Amino acid sequence: MSEQQTSDSLADLKAMVAGTPAVQTNGEAAPVYQVKRDAQGRSYATGRRKNAVARVWVKPGKGTITVNDKPVGRYFARPVLRMLITQPFLVVDRYQQFDVIVTVVGGGLSGQAGAVRHGISRALTNYEPGLRPILKKAGFLTRDPRVVERKKYGKAKARRSFQFSKR
């Protein structure tokens, strides 16, 4: 049995993740990930969470993040959502080294912030494949599969029944 570790802050998470090689369970060679950049030196990725889809472009720069042609502070007003977006950069020590351009549609603000974080993580691995083990260990490359359950016929909502009346 392996001992499960918990982290209280990003610094603890970074310390846990640092220096962990990719683990191979079945003896096969690890896949080699290629650098994927366009003619302008940008890397592209798509992030998803709930019903939100974020198209993310990452390029070297001063650390400006633009979401739907607005600065990130104006689009995501809550500090928690801004912190969620910057987590991938903090974990890999690349804070304010990349400019990010995002187009996000669908869902609410929380789902959109999760989609942007997923997209940034994937775009960083396309730009610099050596960051993949760190981001994977932190859980930023895994898409959160939870979505809203659909409404069923004969029900008021997804599971709620109509009010019962004896008479």
C-alpha positions in Angstrom: 0.0 0.0 0.0 1.3 3.4 -0.9 1.0 6.3 1.5 -1.2 9.0 0.2 0.1 12.6 0.6 -2.0 15.7 1.0 -1.0 19.3 0.2 -2.0 22.4 2.0 -0.6 24.9 -0.4 0.8 25.3 -3.9 4.4 25.2 -2.5 3.7 21.8 -0.9 2.2 20.6 -4.2 5.3 21.8 -6.1 7.6 20.1 -3.6 5.6 16.8 -4.0 5.7 17.0 -7.8 9.3 18.1 -8.2 11.7 15.4 -9.5 9.1 12.7 -10.1 9.9 10.7 -13.2 7.1 9.2 -15.4 6.2 5.8 -14.0 5.9 2.9 -16.4 3.7 0.0 -15.1 3.8 -2.5 -18.0 7.5 -2.1 -19.1 6.7 -0.2 -22.3 8.7 2.9 -23.3 7.1 6.2 -22.4 5.6 8.1 -25.4 7.7 10.9 -26.7 5.7 14.2 -26.9 6.5 16.6 -29.6 6.7 20.4 -29.4 3.6 21.8 -31.2 3.9 25.5 -32.2 2.5 27.5 -35.1 4.3 30.0 -37.3 3.9 32.8 -34.7 5.5 30.6 -32.0 2.2 29.9 -30.2 0.9 26.7 -28.8 -2.8 25.9 -29.0 -5.0 23.7 -26.8 -8.7 23.2 -26.0 -9.9 23.0 -22.4 -13.2 21.7 -21.2 -15.2 21.6 -18.0 -19.0 21.1 -17.6 -20.5 22.8 -20.7 -17.7 25.4 -21.1 -15.1 25.1 -23.9 -12.0 27.3 -23.9 -9.6 27.7 -26.8 -6.2 28.7 -25.5 -3.1 30.1 -27.2 0.1 30.4 -25.2 3.2 32.3 -26.3 6.3 33.7 -24.5 5.6 37.1 -23.1 5.1 39.3 -20.0 2.3 37.3 -18.4 -0.8 39.0 -19.8 -3.9 36.9 -19.9 -6.7 38.0 -22.2 -10.1 36.3 -22.0 -12.6 37.1 -24.8 -10.7 40.3 -25.6 -10.9 41.5 -22.0 -8.2 41.5 -19.3 -8.5 38.5 -17.0 -9.2 40.8 -14.0 -12.3 42.2 -15.7 -13.6 38.9 -17.1 -13.1 36.8 -14.0 -13.8 39.3 -11.2 -13.6 36.8 -8.3 -10.1 36.3 -7.0 -10.7 32.5 -6.6 -11.3 32.2 -10.4 -8.1 34.2 -11.2 -6.1 32.0 -8.8 -7.6 28.9 -10.5 -6.3 30.1 -13.9 -2.8 30.9 -12.8 -2.3 27.5 -10.9 -0.6 25.7 -13.9 2.0 28.5 -14.2 2.8 28.5 -10.5 3.2 24.7 -10.3 5.8 24.7 -13.2 7.6 28.0 -12.2 6.6 29.8 -15.3 4.5 32.6 -13.8 4.5 35.8 -15.9 6.6 34.2 -18.6 3.8 33.5 -21.1 1.1 35.6 -22.7 -2.3 33.8 -22.9 -5.1 34.5 -25.3 -8.4 32.7 -24.5 -11.7 32.4 -26.2 -14.3 30.7 -23.9 -17.9 29.9 -24.5 -20.7 28.0 -22.7 -21.4 27.3 -19.0 -21.0 29.6 -16.1 -18.0 31.5 -14.8 -16.7 28.7 -12.6 -16.9 26.1 -15.4 -15.2 28.6 -17.8 -12.4 29.1 -15.3 -11.9 25.4 -15.0 -11.9 25.0 -18.8 -9.3 27.8 -19.1 -7.1 26.1 -16.5 -7.4 22.8 -18.4 -6.6 24.5 -21.7 -3.6 26.4 -20.3 -2.2 23.1 -18.9 -2.6 21.4 -22.3 -1.1 24.3 -24.2 1.9 24.4 -21.9 2.6 20.7 -22.5 2.4 21.4 -26.3 4.8 24.3 -25.9 7.2 22.5 -23.5 6.6 18.7 -23.3 9.0 18.4 -20.3 6.3 20.0 -18.1 3.8 17.2 -18.7 4.8 15.0 -15.7 4.5 17.9 -13.3 1.1 19.1 -14.6 -0.2 15.5 -14.8 0.8 14.8 -11.2 -0.9 18.0 -10.1 -4.1 16.8 -11.9 -4.4 19.7 -14.3 -4.4 17.6 -17.5 -7.4 15.5 -16.5 -10.7 16.7 -17.8 -13.3 16.9 -15.0 -16.0 14.6 -16.5 -18.9 15.8 -14.3 -21.8 17.4 -16.2 -25.3 18.4 -15.2 -27.7 15.4 -15.3 -30.4 15.6 -17.9 -34.1 16.0 -17.0 -36.2 12.8 -17.3 -39.8 12.7 -18.4 -42.3 12.3 -15.6 -40.1 14.1 -13.2 -39.9 17.8 -12.2 -36.2 17.9 -12.5 -33.5 15.2 -13.1 -34.6 13.2 -10.0 -37.2 15.2 -8.2 -40.7 13.8 -8.5 -43.8 16.0 -8.6 -45.5 16.7 -5.3 -47.7 13.7 -4.2 -51.3 14.5 -3.5 -53.5 11.8 -1.8 -56.7 13.6 -2.7 
